[in-house]
Amino acid sequence: MTAVLAPLVVLLNGLGAGVLLGTQLGGWPLLAALPPDRYVHAHAFFATRYDPAMPICLLGTLVGDLVLAVGGRPPAARLLYLTAALLAAATVTISLVKNVPINRWIQGVDPGRLPENFDEVDPRPVWGPWNRRRSALAILAFAANCGALSVLL
């Protein structure tokens, strides 16, 4: 089972980490620089494009790492899979608690009729740092998964 699951976990984690890295390199700088109405439109557009791929990648990484950590050999690989699972769990938690609620709220905002107090409720100061954190965690999980796979090879 490890021969199939380990590469699949690396693939899922790599895809998820790659998307999150892409948001840091291009998506987020664009969103941060846009005026409010264009930001709302662009953020809603981006947010709808990543479902269901990102949940599949992040949850698949988490579950796969847990399975490999419990049943894998050698011990060094198990430790790396457990580390990756913890990092993936933190990534999923941040996504569910911080980023997804903002993404859903933005999708319901009409860019042509922004709330009067948009300057006060603009989610960018909150969303950006949390997205940066989850991106770093997903990339660290990917490094741990690559290390575990190296141990197996």
ROSEZA-830768 format. One line per field, with one value per residue: x, y, z of N, C-alpha, C, CB in turn; residue in three letters. Coordinates in nm, 2 decimals. Glycine has a CB too. Layout:
BEGIN
nu = X_...;
nv = Y_...;
nw = Z_...;
cau = X_...;
cav = Y_...;
caw = Z_...;
cu = X_...;
cv = Y_...;
cw = Z_...;
cbu = X_...;
cbv = Y_...;
cbw = Z_...;
residu = Ala_...;
REM end
This chain:
BEGIN
nu = 0.08_0.20_0.36_0.19_0.04_0.22_0.35_0.11_0.03_0.24_0.19_-0.07_-0.02_0.18_0.04_-0.15_0.02_0.15_-0.05_-0.11_0.14_0.14_-0.06_0.06_0.27_0.15_-0.14_-0.22_-0.07_-0.18_-0.46_-0.43_-0.36_-0.57_-0.84_-1.13_-1.38_-1.30_-1.14_-1.32_-1.47_-1.26_-1.16_-1.38_-1.40_-1.16_-1.19_-1.40_-1.29_-1.11_-1.24_-1.36_-1.10_-0.88_-0.97_-0.98_-0.71_-0.58_-0.71_-0.68_-0.40_-0.37_-0.51_-0.39_-0.12_-0.16_-0.24_0.00_0.18_0.09_0.10_0.34_0.68_1.03_1.10_1.20_1.07_0.80_0.80_0.84_0.61_0.42_0.48_0.43_0.16_0.07_0.13_-0.02_-0.27_-0.28_-0.28_-0.53_-0.70_-0.66_-0.75_-1.03_-1.12_-1.04_-0.98_-1.18_-1.44_-1.42_-1.38_-1.64_-1.80_-1.71_-1.80_-2.07_-2.09_-2.18_-2.00_-2.06_-2.22_-2.10_-2.07_-2.14_-1.95_-1.72_-1.44_-1.39_-1.46_-1.32_-1.17_-0.91_-0.68_-0.69_-0.73_-0.50_-0.25_-0.33_-0.35_-0.09_0.03_-0.09_0.00_0.28_0.28_0.17_0.37_0.58_0.48_0.49_0.76_0.83_0.69_0.83_1.08_1.01_0.94_1.19_1.33_1.21_1.29;
nv = -0.12_0.12_0.18_0.28_0.48_0.66_0.81_0.92_1.09_1.27_1.39_1.50_1.68_1.83_1.96_2.11_2.27_2.40_2.55_2.72_2.85_2.98_3.17_3.33_3.44_3.56_3.59_3.70_3.94_4.08_4.10_4.25_4.49_4.59_4.82_4.85_4.76_4.62_4.43_4.27_4.16_4.01_3.85_3.69_3.56_3.41_3.25_3.07_2.91_2.73_2.53_2.21_2.13_2.21_2.14_1.86_1.81_1.91_1.77_1.51_1.49_1.51_1.28_1.08_1.11_1.05_0.78_0.67_0.74_0.58_0.32_0.29_0.21_0.28_0.38_0.65_0.75_0.73_0.92_1.15_1.15_1.18_1.43_1.58_1.53_1.67_1.93_1.95_1.93_2.16_2.34_2.28_2.35_2.63_2.70_2.63_2.77_3.04_3.14_3.02_3.11_3.39_3.38_3.28_3.49_3.71_3.62_3.67_3.94_4.23_4.37_4.61_4.73_4.79_4.74_5.01_5.05_4.94_4.99_4.94_4.67_4.54_4.25_4.19_4.27_4.06_3.82_3.80_3.76_3.52_3.35_3.35_3.21_2.96_2.88_2.86_2.65_2.44_2.41_2.34_2.09_1.96_1.94_1.77_1.54_1.49_1.43_1.20_1.03_1.01_0.87_0.62_0.54;
nw = 0.00_0.07_-0.14_-0.33_-0.20_-0.09_-0.31_-0.41_-0.20_-0.20_-0.45_-0.42_-0.20_-0.31_-0.53_-0.38_-0.22_-0.42_-0.55_-0.33_-0.30_-0.54_-0.50_-0.32_-0.47_-0.69_-0.70_-0.44_-0.42_-0.64_-0.56_-0.32_-0.42_-0.56_-0.61_-0.39_-0.51_-0.74_-0.62_-0.47_-0.68_-0.81_-0.61_-0.54_-0.79_-0.80_-0.56_-0.62_-0.81_-0.70_-0.56_-0.61_-0.58_-0.40_-0.13_-0.17_-0.23_0.01_0.23_0.14_0.16_0.43_0.54_0.40_0.50_0.77_0.76_0.65_0.85_1.06_0.97_0.83_0.74_0.73_1.08_1.06_0.83_0.92_1.12_0.97_0.81_1.01_1.10_0.87_0.85_1.08_1.01_0.78_0.89_1.04_0.83_0.70_0.91_0.94_0.69_0.70_0.93_0.91_0.63_0.45_0.55_0.49_0.21_0.14_0.23_0.07_-0.18_-0.16_-0.17_-0.35_-0.60_-0.72_-0.54_-0.28_0.08_0.30_0.50_0.40_0.41_0.68_0.71_0.52_0.42_0.36_0.53_0.72_0.58_0.41_0.58_0.71_0.49_0.41_0.62_0.61_0.36_0.40_0.59_0.43_0.24_0.40_0.49_0.25_0.20_0.42_0.34_0.10_0.21_0.36_0.15_0.03_0.22_0.20_-0.05;
cau = 0.00_0.29_0.42_0.09_-0.01_0.32_0.35_-0.02_0.03_0.33_0.12_-0.18_0.04_0.25_-0.05_-0.21_0.12_0.18_-0.16_-0.09_0.25_0.10_-0.14_0.16_0.35_0.08_-0.28_-0.24_-0.02_-0.29_-0.58_-0.40_-0.34_-0.69_-0.94_-1.23_-1.48_-1.23_-1.09_-1.43_-1.49_-1.15_-1.15_-1.49_-1.37_-1.06_-1.24_-1.48_-1.21_-1.02_-1.32_-1.33_-0.96_-0.80_-1.01_-0.93_-0.56_-0.54_-0.77_-0.61_-0.27_-0.38_-0.55_-0.28_-0.01_-0.20_-0.23_0.14_0.24_0.05_0.14_0.46_0.82_1.10_1.06_1.22_0.96_0.68_0.81_0.82_0.47_0.34_0.51_0.36_0.02_0.04_0.14_-0.14_-0.39_-0.28_-0.32_-0.67_-0.77_-0.66_-0.84_-1.17_-1.16_-1.00_-0.99_-1.30_-1.55_-1.40_-1.41_-1.78_-1.86_-1.68_-1.88_-2.20_-2.08_-2.19_-1.89_-2.12_-2.29_-2.02_-2.12_-2.10_-1.84_-1.63_-1.31_-1.38_-1.48_-1.23_-1.11_-0.77_-0.58_-0.71_-0.71_-0.36_-0.16_-0.37_-0.32_0.06_0.06_-0.13_0.09_0.40_0.26_0.15_0.50_0.66_0.43_0.54_0.91_0.84_0.65_0.94_1.18_0.97_0.95_1.33_1.37_1.16_1.36;
cav = 0.00_0.24_0.21_0.36_0.59_0.77_0.91_1.00_1.19_1.38_1.46_1.59_1.78_1.92_2.04_2.21_2.37_2.48_2.65_2.83_2.93_3.07_3.28_3.42_3.50_3.64_3.62_3.79_4.08_4.15_4.13_4.35_4.62_4.64_4.90_4.76_4.69_4.52_4.33_4.19_4.08_3.92_3.75_3.59_3.48_3.31_3.16_2.97_2.83_2.64_2.42_2.12_2.08_2.24_2.05_1.72_1.80_1.92_1.66_1.39_1.49_1.49_1.15_0.99_1.11_0.98_0.63_0.63_0.75_0.47_0.19_0.29_0.18_0.27_0.48_0.79_0.79_0.74_1.05_1.26_1.15_1.24_1.58_1.63_1.53_1.78_2.05_1.95_1.95_2.31_2.41_2.26_2.43_2.77_2.72_2.62_2.87_3.18_3.18_2.98_3.20_3.51_3.36_3.27_3.63_3.79_3.57_3.73_4.09_4.28_4.47_4.74_4.79_4.76_4.79_5.15_5.05_4.84_5.02_4.88_4.53_4.48_4.13_4.18_4.26_3.94_3.71_3.79_3.69_3.38_3.27_3.33_3.11_2.82_2.85_2.81_2.52_2.34_2.39_2.26_1.95_1.90_1.91_1.66_1.43_1.45_1.37_1.07_0.95_0.98_0.77_0.50_0.51;
caw = 0.00_0.08_-0.28_-0.41_-0.12_-0.07_-0.42_-0.42_-0.10_-0.25_-0.56_-0.36_-0.12_-0.41_-0.60_-0.29_-0.18_-0.54_-0.56_-0.23_-0.34_-0.65_-0.45_-0.26_-0.58_-0.79_-0.67_-0.33_-0.45_-0.72_-0.47_-0.22_-0.49_-0.63_-0.54_-0.33_-0.60_-0.83_-0.53_-0.44_-0.80_-0.84_-0.50_-0.56_-0.90_-0.76_-0.46_-0.68_-0.90_-0.63_-0.50_-0.49_-0.59_-0.28_-0.02_-0.20_-0.21_0.15_0.31_0.09_0.22_0.58_0.56_0.35_0.59_0.89_0.73_0.63_0.98_1.15_0.91_0.75_0.79_0.86_1.18_1.01_0.74_1.00_1.19_0.87_0.78_1.12_1.10_0.75_0.89_1.17_0.93_0.69_0.98_1.07_0.70_0.69_1.02_0.90_0.58_0.75_1.03_0.87_0.49_0.38_0.58_0.42_0.07_0.13_0.25_-0.05_-0.29_-0.15_-0.18_-0.49_-0.62_-0.76_-0.42_-0.16_0.21_0.33_0.59_0.35_0.47_0.81_0.70_0.42_0.48_0.32_0.64_0.79_0.49_0.36_0.67_0.73_0.37_0.41_0.72_0.56_0.25_0.46_0.65_0.32_0.18_0.50_0.48_0.12_0.23_0.50_0.26_0.01_0.29_0.39_0.03_0.01_0.32_0.15_-0.17;
cu = 0.09_0.34_0.32_0.06_0.09_0.34_0.23_-0.02_0.12_0.26_0.02_-0.12_0.11_0.16_-0.11_-0.11_0.15_0.08_-0.14_0.03_0.22_0.02_-0.04_0.24_0.28_-0.06_-0.29_-0.18_-0.12_-0.41_-0.55_-0.39_-0.46_-0.77_-1.05_-1.32_-1.42_-1.18_-1.20_-1.46_-1.38_-1.14_-1.26_-1.46_-1.27_-1.11_-1.32_-1.41_-1.13_-1.10_-1.36_-1.18_-0.88_-0.85_-0.97_-0.78_-0.52_-0.59_-0.70_-0.47_-0.28_-0.41_-0.44_-0.16_-0.04_-0.19_-0.08_0.21_0.21_0.11_0.27_0.59_0.91_1.05_1.09_1.11_0.83_0.68_0.79_0.68_0.38_0.36_0.43_0.21_-0.02_0.04_0.02_-0.27_-0.40_-0.33_-0.47_-0.75_-0.77_-0.75_-0.99_-1.21_-1.14_-1.04_-1.13_-1.42_-1.54_-1.43_-1.56_-1.85_-1.84_-1.77_-2.02_-2.20_-2.09_-2.09_-1.95_-2.20_-2.22_-2.09_-2.06_-1.97_-1.73_-1.48_-1.29_-1.39_-1.40_-1.15_-0.96_-0.67_-0.58_-0.67_-0.57_-0.27_-0.20_-0.33_-0.17_0.10_0.03_-0.04_0.22_0.39_0.24_0.29_0.59_0.61_0.48_0.69_0.92_0.79_0.76_1.05_1.14_0.98_1.10_1.38_1.33_1.23_1.50;
cv = 0.13_0.28_0.29_0.49_0.70_0.86_0.99_1.11_1.31_1.45_1.55_1.71_1.88_2.01_2.15_2.31_2.46_2.59_2.76_2.91_3.03_3.19_3.38_3.50_3.60_3.68_3.72_3.93_4.15_4.19_4.24_4.49_4.67_4.73_4.81_4.68_4.58_4.40_4.23_4.10_3.97_3.81_3.64_3.50_3.37_3.21_3.04_2.88_2.72_2.52_2.34_2.08_2.10_2.15_1.91_1.71_1.81_1.81_1.53_1.38_1.45_1.34_1.05_0.99_1.04_0.83_0.59_0.64_0.63_0.34_0.18_0.24_0.24_0.38_0.63_0.84_0.81_0.88_1.16_1.26_1.21_1.39_1.64_1.63_1.64_1.91_2.06_1.98_2.10_2.39_2.40_2.34_2.57_2.79_2.72_2.73_3.01_3.21_3.14_3.08_3.34_3.49_3.35_3.41_3.71_3.75_3.63_3.88_4.13_4.39_4.61_4.80_4.75_4.81_4.93_5.15_4.95_4.86_4.95_4.73_4.46_4.37_4.11_4.18_4.13_3.82_3.69_3.72_3.55_3.29_3.25_3.22_2.97_2.78_2.79_2.67_2.41_2.31_2.31_2.11_1.88_1.86_1.79_1.53_1.39_1.38_1.22_0.98_0.91_0.87_0.63_0.45_0.46;
cw = 0.00_-0.06_-0.36_-0.33_-0.11_-0.18_-0.44_-0.32_-0.14_-0.36_-0.50_-0.28_-0.21_-0.48_-0.51_-0.25_-0.30_-0.56_-0.46_-0.25_-0.45_-0.60_-0.38_-0.36_-0.67_-0.75_-0.55_-0.36_-0.54_-0.64_-0.38_-0.29_-0.55_-0.55_-0.49_-0.42_-0.69_-0.74_-0.50_-0.56_-0.82_-0.73_-0.51_-0.68_-0.86_-0.66_-0.52_-0.77_-0.83_-0.56_-0.62_-0.49_-0.46_-0.17_-0.05_-0.18_-0.06_0.24_0.27_0.15_0.36_0.61_0.52_0.45_0.72_0.87_0.72_0.77_1.07_1.10_0.84_0.82_0.70_0.95_1.13_0.92_0.82_1.07_1.09_0.83_0.89_1.13_0.98_0.78_0.98_1.10_0.83_0.77_1.01_0.94_0.68_0.79_0.99_0.79_0.62_0.84_0.99_0.73_0.42_0.42_0.51_0.27_0.05_0.14_0.13_-0.16_-0.28_-0.16_-0.33_-0.51_-0.66_-0.65_-0.29_-0.03_0.24_0.41_0.54_0.40_0.60_0.81_0.59_0.47_0.45_0.43_0.72_0.70_0.44_0.45_0.70_0.61_0.36_0.50_0.66_0.44_0.30_0.52_0.54_0.26_0.27_0.50_0.36_0.14_0.31_0.43_0.16_0.09_0.32_0.27_0.00_0.10_0.26_0.03_-0.13;
cbu = -0.09_0.40_0.45_-0.03_-0.05_0.46_0.38_-0.14_0.07_0.46_0.06_-0.27_0.14_0.33_-0.17_-0.26_0.25_0.19_-0.30_-0.09_0.37_0.01_-0.24_0.26_0.42_0.07_-0.35_-0.17_0.11_-0.33_-0.62_-0.27_-0.23_-0.77_-1.00_-1.30_-1.55_-1.12_-1.04_-1.56_-1.50_-1.01_-1.16_-1.62_-1.31_-0.94_-1.32_-1.60_-1.11_-0.94_-1.44_-1.42_-0.89_-0.81_-1.16_-0.97_-0.50_-0.59_-0.92_-0.61_-0.21_-0.49_-0.69_-0.24_0.02_-0.34_-0.30_0.20_0.20_-0.10_0.04_0.49_0.84_1.25_1.13_1.36_0.94_0.67_0.95_0.91_0.42_0.39_0.66_0.38_-0.02_0.14_0.27_-0.16_-0.38_-0.14_-0.25_-0.71_-0.70_-0.51_-0.82_-1.19_-1.08_-0.86_-0.88_-1.34_-1.55_-1.25_-1.35_-1.84_-1.80_-1.53_-1.89_-2.26_-1.95_-2.34_-1.80_-2.22_-2.44_-1.88_-2.09_-2.21_-1.88_-1.63_-1.29_-1.49_-1.63_-1.14_-1.18_-0.73_-0.60_-0.85_-0.80_-0.31_-0.16_-0.51_-0.37_0.12_-0.01_-0.28_0.11_0.45_0.13_0.05_0.57_0.65_0.28_0.52_0.98_0.74_0.52_0.99_1.20_0.82_0.89_1.41_1.31_1.01_1.37;
cbv = 0.00_0.21_0.08_0.28_0.54_0.70_0.83_0.90_1.14_1.31_1.35_1.51_1.73_1.84_1.95_2.13_2.29_2.39_2.59_2.76_2.84_2.99_3.23_3.35_3.40_3.57_3.49_3.73_4.08_4.05_4.00_4.32_4.60_4.52_5.02_4.83_4.79_4.59_4.39_4.27_4.17_4.00_3.82_3.67_3.56_3.38_3.23_3.03_2.91_2.71_2.48_2.01_2.15_2.38_2.06_1.69_1.92_2.06_1.65_1.38_1.63_1.57_1.11_1.03_1.26_1.01_0.60_0.72_0.88_0.46_0.14_0.43_0.02_0.27_0.46_0.80_0.68_0.63_1.06_1.23_1.01_1.17_1.60_1.55_1.39_1.78_2.06_1.82_1.87_2.35_2.35_2.11_2.40_2.81_2.60_2.49_2.84_3.20_3.11_2.84_3.23_3.57_3.22_3.18_3.70_3.77_3.42_3.69_4.14_4.34_4.42_4.71_4.75_4.81_4.69_5.23_5.01_4.84_5.17_4.93_4.49_4.60_4.01_4.28_4.38_3.92_3.73_3.92_3.77_3.37_3.35_3.46_3.13_2.82_2.97_2.91_2.52_2.39_2.53_2.32_1.95_2.00_2.03_1.67_1.46_1.58_1.44_1.07_1.02_1.11_0.79_0.51_0.63;
cbw = 0.12_0.17_-0.35_-0.43_0.01_-0.04_-0.55_-0.39_0.04_-0.29_-0.65_-0.27_-0.02_-0.50_-0.65_-0.16_-0.13_-0.66_-0.55_-0.09_-0.38_-0.75_-0.34_-0.17_-0.66_-0.92_-0.63_-0.21_-0.52_-0.83_-0.40_-0.15_-0.59_-0.68_-0.63_-0.23_-0.69_-0.91_-0.40_-0.40_-0.92_-0.85_-0.36_-0.58_-1.02_-0.69_-0.36_-0.76_-0.98_-0.53_-0.42_-0.49_-0.71_-0.25_0.00_-0.35_-0.28_0.20_0.30_-0.06_0.20_0.64_0.49_0.22_0.62_0.94_0.59_0.53_1.05_1.16_0.83_0.70_0.80_0.84_1.31_0.94_0.64_1.10_1.26_0.75_0.75_1.26_1.07_0.63_0.96_1.29_0.84_0.62_1.11_1.11_0.58_0.70_1.15_0.87_0.48_0.81_1.16_0.90_0.41_0.42_0.73_0.44_0.03_0.23_0.38_-0.08_-0.29_-0.02_-0.12_-0.51_-0.73_-0.87_-0.42_-0.17_0.32_0.40_0.72_0.20_0.48_0.91_0.68_0.36_0.44_0.22_0.73_0.85_0.37_0.33_0.80_0.77_0.24_0.45_0.85_0.52_0.16_0.56_0.73_0.22_0.14_0.64_0.49_0.01_0.30_0.63_0.18_-0.06_0.42_0.44_-0.09_0.03_0.46_0.11_-0.27;
residu = Met_Thr_Ala_Val_Leu_Ala_Pro_Leu_Val_Val_Leu_Leu_Asn_Gly_Leu_Gly_Ala_Gly_Val_Leu_Leu_Gly_Thr_Gln_Leu_Gly_Gly_Trp_Pro_Leu_Leu_Ala_Ala_Leu_Pro_Pro_Asp_Arg_Tyr_Val_His_Ala_His_Ala_Phe_Phe_Ala_Thr_Arg_Tyr_Asp_Pro_Ala_Met_Pro_Ile_Cys_Leu_Leu_Gly_Thr_Leu_Val_Gly_Asp_Leu_Val_Leu_Ala_Val_Gly_Gly_Arg_Pro_Pro_Ala_Ala_Arg_Leu_Leu_Tyr_Leu_Thr_Ala_Ala_Leu_Leu_Ala_Ala_Ala_Thr_Val_Thr_Ile_Ser_Leu_Val_Lys_Asn_Val_Pro_Ile_Asn_Arg_Trp_Ile_Gln_Gly_Val_Asp_Pro_Gly_Arg_Leu_Pro_Glu_Asn_Phe_Asp_Glu_Val_Asp_Pro_Arg_Pro_Val_Trp_Gly_Pro_Trp_Asn_Arg_Arg_Arg_Ser_Ala_Leu_Ala_Ile_Leu_Ala_Phe_Ala_Ala_Asn_Cys_Gly_Ala_Leu_Ser_Val_Leu_Leu;
REM end
